[in-house]
Amino acid sequence: MMKNSHGEEDYTKLFVEFSDLAQRIFRKILIGLLIGLCLSQSLLRIPPVRSVISSAERWEGERPRAFSIPVQNTKRE
C-alpha cells in the first residue's frame, strides 16, 4: 500500500496554496492597519485636527500652564 494516495497529495497541495494566499492577505491587512495607526497617531498630534477626530477632546481639562519652582542655593561656605 502507498503511503500517500493521490487524494492526499491533492489535499496537501490545495492546503499549501490556500495557506499562502491567506498569509499574503493577512500580511497586507496587517501592514494597512500599521500604516493607519501611524497616520492616525500623527494626525492626533495636530491640535485642530485632534479636536475634530477625537470626541473626548472636549471633555479634557485645561492644560496646566508652565510653572517654575524656585531653587535655593544650598552651597555652604
LOBA-415797 format. One record per residue: residue number from 1; x, y, z of N, C-alpha, C in turn. Coordinates in Angstrom, 3 decimals, always signed. Example, Ala and Ser with C-alpha at 12.3 -4.5 7.8 and 13.67 -1.06 7.14 Angstrom:
2
+------+----------+----------+----------+----------+----------+----------+----------+----------+----------+
| resi |     n_px |     n_py |     n_pz |    ca_px |    ca_py |    ca_pz |     c_px |     c_py |     c_pz |
+------+----------+----------+----------+----------+----------+----------+----------+----------+----------+
|    1 |  +13.190 |   -5.690 |   +7.800 |  +12.300 |   -4.500 |   +7.800 |  +13.200 |   -3.300 |   +7.800 |
|    2 |  +12.850 |   -2.250 |   +7.080 |  +13.670 |   -1.060 |   +7.140 |  +12.900 |   +0.030 |   +7.870 |
+------+----------+----------+----------+----------+----------+----------+----------+----------+----------+
END
This chain:
77
+------+----------+----------+----------+----------+----------+----------+----------+----------+----------+
| resi |     n_px |     n_py |     n_pz |    ca_px |    ca_py |    ca_pz |     c_px |     c_py |     c_pz |
+------+----------+----------+----------+----------+----------+----------+----------+----------+----------+
|    1 |   +0.833 |   -1.181 |   +0.000 |   +0.000 |   +0.000 |   +0.000 |   +0.885 |   +1.255 |   +0.000 |
|    2 |   +0.512 |   +2.281 |   -0.745 |   +1.309 |   +3.500 |   -0.833 |   +1.042 |   +4.380 |   +0.385 |
|    3 |   +2.107 |   +5.110 |   +0.788 |   +1.949 |   +5.984 |   +1.940 |   +1.018 |   +7.157 |   +1.626 |
|    4 |   +1.207 |   +7.794 |   +0.502 |   +0.390 |   +8.949 |   +0.117 |   -0.451 |   +8.577 |   -1.082 |
|    5 |   -1.736 |   +8.664 |   -0.919 |   -2.593 |   +8.421 |   -2.070 |   -2.702 |   +9.697 |   -2.885 |
|    6 |   -3.262 |   +9.610 |   -4.038 |   -3.404 |  +10.747 |   -4.936 |   -4.268 |  +11.842 |   -4.289 |
|    7 |   -5.319 |  +11.442 |   -3.580 |   -6.210 |  +12.394 |   -2.914 |   -5.498 |  +13.179 |   -1.824 |
|    8 |   -4.621 |  +12.529 |   -1.076 |   -3.883 |  +13.214 |   -0.018 |   -2.912 |  +14.236 |   -0.607 |
|    9 |   -2.287 |  +13.904 |   -1.711 |   -1.379 |  +14.842 |   -2.370 |   -2.126 |  +16.073 |   -2.873 |
|   10 |   -3.301 |  +15.831 |   -3.463 |   -4.119 |  +16.959 |   -3.935 |   -4.532 |  +17.845 |   -2.765 |
|   11 |   -4.950 |  +17.204 |   -1.663 |   -5.375 |  +17.963 |   -0.491 |   -4.214 |  +18.797 |   +0.061 |
|   12 |   -3.040 |  +18.201 |   +0.147 |   -1.867 |  +18.906 |   +0.655 |   -1.519 |  +20.092 |   -0.245 |
|   13 |   -1.582 |  +19.875 |   -1.549 |   -1.282 |  +20.950 |   -2.496 |   -2.296 |  +22.088 |   -2.352 |
|   14 |   -3.577 |  +21.774 |   -2.254 |   -4.612 |  +22.790 |   -2.084 |   -4.441 |  +23.532 |   -0.762 |
|   15 |   -4.085 |  +22.812 |   +0.294 |   -3.906 |  +23.442 |   +1.596 |   -2.730 |  +24.420 |   +1.575 |
|   16 |   -1.643 |  +24.037 |   +0.928 |   -0.477 |  +24.916 |   +0.827 |   -0.823 |  +26.165 |   +0.017 |
|   17 |   -1.562 |  +26.008 |   -1.079 |   -1.973 |  +27.159 |   -1.879 |   -2.869 |  +28.090 |   -1.068 |
|   18 |   -3.831 |  +27.509 |   -0.343 |   -4.723 |  +28.313 |   +0.489 |   -3.951 |  +29.033 |   +1.585 |
|   19 |   -3.013 |  +28.336 |   +2.221 |   -2.221 |  +28.936 |   +3.295 |   -1.380 |  +30.104 |   +2.775 |
|   20 |   -0.796 |  +29.946 |   +1.606 |   -0.010 |  +31.036 |   +1.021 |   -0.883 |  +32.253 |   +0.726 |
|   21 |   -2.069 |  +32.011 |   +0.178 |   -2.991 |  +33.101 |   -0.119 |   -3.429 |  +33.803 |   +1.171 |
|   22 |   -3.794 |  +33.019 |   +2.181 |   -4.222 |  +33.592 |   +3.459 |   -3.092 |  +34.393 |   +4.096 |
|   23 |   -1.874 |  +33.905 |   +4.007 |   -0.729 |  +34.609 |   +4.574 |   -0.513 |  +35.949 |   +3.881 |
|   24 |   -0.617 |  +35.971 |   +2.557 |   -0.454 |  +37.234 |   +1.823 |   -1.560 |  +38.223 |   +2.183 |
|   25 |   -2.789 |  +37.749 |   +2.305 |   -3.903 |  +38.631 |   +2.667 |   -3.711 |  +39.184 |   +4.074 |
|   26 |   -3.376 |  +38.335 |   +5.034 |   -3.163 |  +38.790 |   +6.417 |   -2.005 |  +39.773 |   +6.501 |
|   27 |   -0.955 |  +39.536 |   +5.736 |   +0.190 |  +40.438 |   +5.744 |   -0.218 |  +41.825 |   +5.229 |
|   28 |   -1.000 |  +41.852 |   +4.141 |   -1.462 |  +43.132 |   +3.590 |   -2.374 |  +43.855 |   +4.580 |
|   29 |   -3.264 |  +43.102 |   +5.239 |   -4.150 |  +43.712 |   +6.241 |   -3.338 |  +44.280 |   +7.389 |
|   30 |   -2.358 |  +43.529 |   +7.875 |   -1.525 |  +43.982 |   +8.987 |   -0.739 |  +45.232 |   +8.621 |
|   31 |   -0.152 |  +45.257 |   +7.452 |   +0.602 |  +46.438 |   +7.012 |   -0.332 |  +47.640 |   +6.885 |
|   32 |   -1.530 |  +47.423 |   +6.337 |   -2.503 |  +48.502 |   +6.231 |   -2.914 |  +49.048 |   +7.589 |
|   33 |   -3.133 |  +48.158 |   +8.541 |   -3.501 |  +48.595 |   +9.888 |   -2.367 |  +49.359 |  +10.564 |
|   34 |   -1.138 |  +48.911 |  +10.382 |   +0.002 |  +49.618 |  +10.972 |   +0.179 |  +51.001 |  +10.356 |
|   35 |   +0.000 |  +51.107 |   +9.057 |   +0.081 |  +52.419 |   +8.396 |   -1.045 |  +53.326 |   +8.901 |
|   36 |   -2.252 |  +52.778 |   +9.026 |   -3.376 |  +53.547 |   +9.550 |   -3.148 |  +54.011 |  +10.975 |
|   37 |   -2.569 |  +53.146 |  +11.804 |   -2.264 |  +53.515 |  +13.180 |   -1.264 |  +54.658 |  +13.238 |
|   38 |   -0.195 |  +54.547 |  +12.470 |   +0.827 |  +55.605 |  +12.448 |   +0.242 |  +56.916 |  +11.928 |
|   39 |   -0.571 |  +56.838 |  +10.899 |   -1.180 |  +58.040 |  +10.333 |   -2.137 |  +58.693 |  +11.327 |
|   40 |   -2.983 |  +57.894 |  +11.964 |   -3.938 |  +58.473 |  +12.915 |   -3.232 |  +59.066 |  +14.129 |
|   41 |   -2.191 |  +58.414 |  +14.606 |   -1.451 |  +58.962 |  +15.738 |   -0.729 |  +60.250 |  +15.351 |
|   42 |   -0.241 |  +60.313 |  +14.133 |   +0.402 |  +61.548 |  +13.663 |   -0.610 |  +62.683 |  +13.561 |
|   43 |   -1.807 |  +62.387 |  +13.053 |   -2.841 |  +63.411 |  +12.950 |   -3.309 |  +63.891 |  +14.319 |
|   44 |   -3.295 |  +63.011 |  +15.309 |   -3.716 |  +63.416 |  +16.654 |   -2.718 |  +64.359 |  +17.317 |
|   45 |   -1.546 |  +64.503 |  +16.769 |   -0.551 |  +65.439 |  +17.305 |   -0.841 |  +66.878 |  +16.893 |
|   46 |   -1.730 |  +67.082 |  +15.918 |   -2.076 |  +68.419 |  +15.429 |   -3.359 |  +68.854 |  +16.144 |
|   47 |   -3.292 |  +69.887 |  +17.010 |   -4.456 |  +70.262 |  +17.824 |   -5.749 |  +70.532 |  +17.044 |
|   48 |   -5.749 |  +71.285 |  +15.936 |   -7.022 |  +71.487 |  +15.230 |   -7.621 |  +70.190 |  +14.681 |
|   49 |   -6.769 |  +69.294 |  +14.232 |   -7.248 |  +68.012 |  +13.708 |   -7.718 |  +67.130 |  +14.853 |
|   50 |   -6.990 |  +67.166 |  +15.959 |   -7.344 |  +66.356 |  +17.124 |   -8.738 |  +66.709 |  +17.631 |
|   51 |   -9.085 |  +68.001 |  +17.626 |  -10.408 |  +68.393 |  +18.115 |  -11.526 |  +67.874 |  +17.214 |
|   52 |  -11.242 |  +67.670 |  +15.932 |  -12.243 |  +67.137 |  +15.008 |  -12.329 |  +65.611 |  +15.125 |
|   53 |  -11.180 |  +64.954 |  +15.233 |  -11.138 |  +63.489 |  +15.246 |  -11.592 |  +62.921 |  +16.583 |
|   54 |  -11.127 |  +63.502 |  +17.668 |  -11.346 |  +62.925 |  +18.994 |  -12.568 |  +63.546 |  +19.653 |
|   55 |  -13.567 |  +62.721 |  +19.930 |  -14.759 |  +63.228 |  +20.599 |  -14.485 |  +63.470 |  +22.080 |
|   56 |  -13.471 |  +62.853 |  +22.628 |  -13.148 |  +63.025 |  +24.046 |  -12.349 |  +64.295 |  +24.294 |
|   57 |  -11.893 |  +64.941 |  +23.238 |  -11.068 |  +66.138 |  +23.399 |  -11.822 |  +67.232 |  +24.150 |
|   58 |  -13.118 |  +67.380 |  +23.909 |  -13.878 |  +68.443 |  +24.575 |  -14.059 |  +68.177 |  +26.058 |
|   59 |  -13.894 |  +66.941 |  +26.496 |  -14.038 |  +66.607 |  +27.912 |  -12.724 |  +66.753 |  +28.674 |
|   60 |  -11.663 |  +67.010 |  +27.953 |  -10.362 |  +67.188 |  +28.591 |  -10.352 |  +68.505 |  +29.356 |
|   61 |   -9.586 |  +68.535 |  +30.412 |   -9.455 |  +69.755 |  +31.192 |   -8.499 |  +70.728 |  +30.526 |
|   62 |   -8.338 |  +71.873 |  +31.164 |   -7.392 |  +72.861 |  +30.659 |   -5.975 |  +72.331 |  +30.834 |
|   63 |   -5.130 |  +72.672 |  +29.898 |   -3.733 |  +72.286 |  +30.034 |   -3.105 |  +73.107 |  +31.142 |
|   64 |   -2.327 |  +72.485 |  +31.987 |   -1.662 |  +73.266 |  +33.033 |   -0.632 |  +74.205 |  +32.418 |
|   65 |   -0.562 |  +75.361 |  +32.994 |   +0.412 |  +76.335 |  +32.486 |   +1.781 |  +75.997 |  +33.054 |
|   66 |   +2.780 |  +76.365 |  +32.313 |   +4.148 |  +76.094 |  +32.765 |   +4.411 |  +76.908 |  +34.035 |
|   67 |   +5.059 |  +76.292 |  +34.962 |   +5.404 |  +76.999 |  +36.184 |   +6.838 |  +76.648 |  +36.546 |
|   68 |   +7.415 |  +77.483 |  +37.345 |   +8.794 |  +77.220 |  +37.756 |   +8.842 |  +77.095 |  +39.265 |
|   69 |   +9.716 |  +76.267 |  +39.705 |   +9.913 |  +76.067 |  +41.141 |  +11.216 |  +76.754 |  +41.511 |
|   70 |  +11.169 |  +77.675 |  +42.487 |  +12.409 |  +78.344 |  +42.882 |  +13.374 |  +77.337 |  +43.513 |
|   71 |  +14.614 |  +77.447 |  +43.144 |  +15.639 |  +76.550 |  +43.661 |  +16.523 |  +77.351 |  +44.601 |
|   72 |  +16.708 |  +76.824 |  +45.797 |  +17.541 |  +77.509 |  +46.768 |  +18.986 |  +77.066 |  +46.600 |
|   73 |  +19.866 |  +78.006 |  +46.817 |  +21.275 |  +77.703 |  +46.748 |  +21.663 |  +77.022 |  +48.060 |
|   74 |  +22.168 |  +75.808 |  +48.001 |  +22.486 |  +75.052 |  +49.212 |  +23.989 |  +74.963 |  +49.455 |
|   75 |  +24.777 |  +75.771 |  +48.765 |  +26.225 |  +75.749 |  +48.984 |  +26.544 |  +76.356 |  +50.338 |
|   76 |  +27.417 |  +75.695 |  +51.051 |  +27.858 |  +76.218 |  +52.355 |  +29.276 |  +76.738 |  +52.222 |
|   77 |  +29.493 |  +77.810 |  +52.931 |  +30.825 |  +78.435 |  +52.871 |  +31.724 |  +77.935 |  +53.956 |
+------+----------+----------+----------+----------+----------+----------+----------+----------+----------+
END
